[in-house]
Structures are given as structure tokens and as C-alpha cells.
Amino acid sequence: MTKSLGNDISKYQGDVNFDVYKDNANFVIAKATEGNGYTDGKFSRNQSEARRVGLPIGYYHFARPDLGNTPEAEAAYFLKVVGSPVEGEVYVLDYEPASNPNDAVVWCKAFLDYVYATIGVKPLIYLNQSQAKGFDWQPVIDGGYGLWIAAYTFDPNNNAAEIGKWPFAAMQQWTNNQTVPGIPVVADGNVFFGDIATFKKYGYKKPVEPTPTPTPTDPTEVEQLKTEIEQLKEQVKQSNTESATALSRAEKAEATVKTQATEIIEKDKKIEQINKGIKQFKESVEQVFDLYEKLGG
């Protein structure tokens, strides 16, 4: 299986040197927001620098339902801070609160659904193994939202993780203590199960807009179109006339053939009658000769 390696970072990693870091990672996921009102101190820099060097990036929101926030309010704040979505950029709900006065699955799905309905991206959800097993995430799974599992095996190739009812994990956080060139301090290490093209498929996709039909506004173009339409009408009319003429000729030819066929049939009948008369005459002559011989000829 193809794997891609990257890190998740926040203000605690300081000023990342992205010119160095881009050569030592396949992607990065930056903390954007927390709750309803907090923006990570290094988010703006991390976002602009990752985009500058062309490093695939994702954004995560740290959920705080324990503060009484609604999922819709937190999702709206998250999207506002991230700004206009860019092709291939991934969105994540980081769910690890100490408590939640609401149903955890219902809260998370409402957050995820809000993001999807607003920008058309189905975010990943980050869970530890205890959370993945401790709740019935089937509504989230059925909604098509992927899993980022925290399972510290301290080896990106050791991907054993307990993920509950999830069919598979899209990504694993395999360590919280990785040293990577370009990052001043240790960082969380992640392995994505797929290539970067697949990573970006989890991200934003620009809607395909239908090509508008041009409407001519220039009077000259309008008159030209009218002329072309009239020419087409005349061609259709002429074609219809030629078709009618050809049909008439065909009908006349058919009538002529029928007449000739009738005449031939009548001639055949007359010939048959003549042949029948000749046959009868021959039979009469033969009878006369027979009688003549019987009389002693």
C-alpha cells in the first residue's frame, strides 16, 4: 500500500521553516480554530507558507462542546477563519473533549454535515481509539466521513489500531514525538494510507459550472442570426417541395407499372385462349382422320 507521511502542527511548533520542511513531508495539517472564537496563533502563517511552497495542507478544528457551544456555531467559525476553500485542501474535526453535555455522535455529525452543506467537503474526524470504540459512530460512517485515528505505535509502518465499527482509517497519528527537519520542536507524526492524489480527494473540489449559452446583444449579430434562420427555413421548404415532387413521380411510376402489368396479364390470357383453340382444332382433325380410316379410307 502506498503511504504518505506528514505532521499536524499548531502554535506549539513555533515558526516552521517550510522551505526545509516541504522536502521532508508529503503534507501538513495545521490547527485553525478551537471552540467558537479561538484562532491558533500560527494558523495564518502556517496556511500562507504551506500554500507558498506548494505543500498539500489540511486544517483541523478542536471541538469544545464542553463549553456549551453548538456544532453549527463552531463549524461556521472554523470555515470563516479558514477562508475561501482551495482545491484539494482537507478539513478535519478534532474531537477529544473531556466531557460533552450532548450526544457525542449527534454533535459531531451536525458539525460535519454543516461543513459539507456549506462548502461541499466531507471532513475527516479525528478520534483516539477509546472514542472510536466507545461510541456508535454508524451515522457518521454512513454519512461518508473518513476516520483519522490516534494510535501511538511509534512506527509509521505499524498500523495496528482499534477503530470500532469503522471499515478502515484514512490516516493514523502514529506518534506525538517526531523530530522533522524544518520544525523547531517535536511534532505529531501521521501516515496517510494512500498517495497525495488520494489525500487531495478528501479535500475541497471546485464545483463544475455549466457553460452558459451566449446571448447575442449586438444588433448586427441578431440580424445575422435572423437571416440564417430564414435561410434554413427556405432550405427546409425547398427540401419539402423536392420530396413531394419525388413522391409524386414515384406514385406515377408505380401506376404505370401496375397498368403494364395488367396489360401483360390480359395478353397472357388471350394467348392461353388461342392455344386452347388450337388444341381443340387439332383434336377435331384427328377425330376426322380416325373416322375416315374406319370407313375404309
C-alpha positions, 0 to 999 in steps of 0.5 A: 500500500502506498503511504504518505507521511506528514505532521499536524502542527499548531502554535506549539511548533513555533515558526516552521521553516517550510522551505526545509520542511516541504522536502521532508513531508508529503503534507501538513495539517495545521490547527485553525480554530478551537471552540467558537472564537479561538484562532491558533496563533500560527494558523495564518502563517502556517496556511500562507507558507504551506500554500507558498511552497506548494505543500498539500495542507489540511486544517483541523478544528478542536471541538469544545462542546464542553463549553456549551457551544453548538456544532453549527456555531463552531463549524461556521467559525472554523470555515470563516477563519479558514477562508475561501476553500482551495482545491484539494485542501482537507478539513478535519474535526478534532474531537477529544473533549473531556466531557460533552453535555450532548450526544457525542455522535449527534454533535459531531455529525451536525458539525460535519454535515454543516461543513459539507452543506456549506462548502461541499467537503466531507471532513475527516474526524479525528478520534483516539481509539477509546472514542472510536470504540466507545461510541456508535459512530454508524451515522457518521460512517454512513454519512461518508466521513473518513476516520483519522485515528490516534494510535501511538505505535511509534512506527509509521509502518505499524498500523495496528489500531482499534477503530470500532465499527469503522471499515478502515482509517484514512490516516493514523497519528502514529506518534506525538514525538517526531523530530522533522527537519524544518520544525523547531520542536517535536511534532505529531507524526501521521501516515496517510494510507494512500498517495497525495492524489488520494489525500487531495480527494478528501479535500475541497473540489471546485464545483463544475459550472455549466457553460452558459449559452451566449446571448447575442446583444449586438444588433448586427449579430441578431440580424445575422442570426435572423437571416440564417434562420430564414435561410434554413427555413427556405432550405427546409421548404425547398427540401419539402417541395423536392420530396413531394415532387419525388413522391409524386413521380414515384406514385406515377411510376408505380401506376404505370407499372401496375397498368403494364402489368395488367396489360401483360396479364390480359395478353397472357390470357388471350394467348392461353385462349388461342392455344386452347383453340388450337388444341381443340382444332387439332383434336377435331382433325384427328377425330376426322382422320380416325373416322375416315380410316374406319370407313375404309379410307 
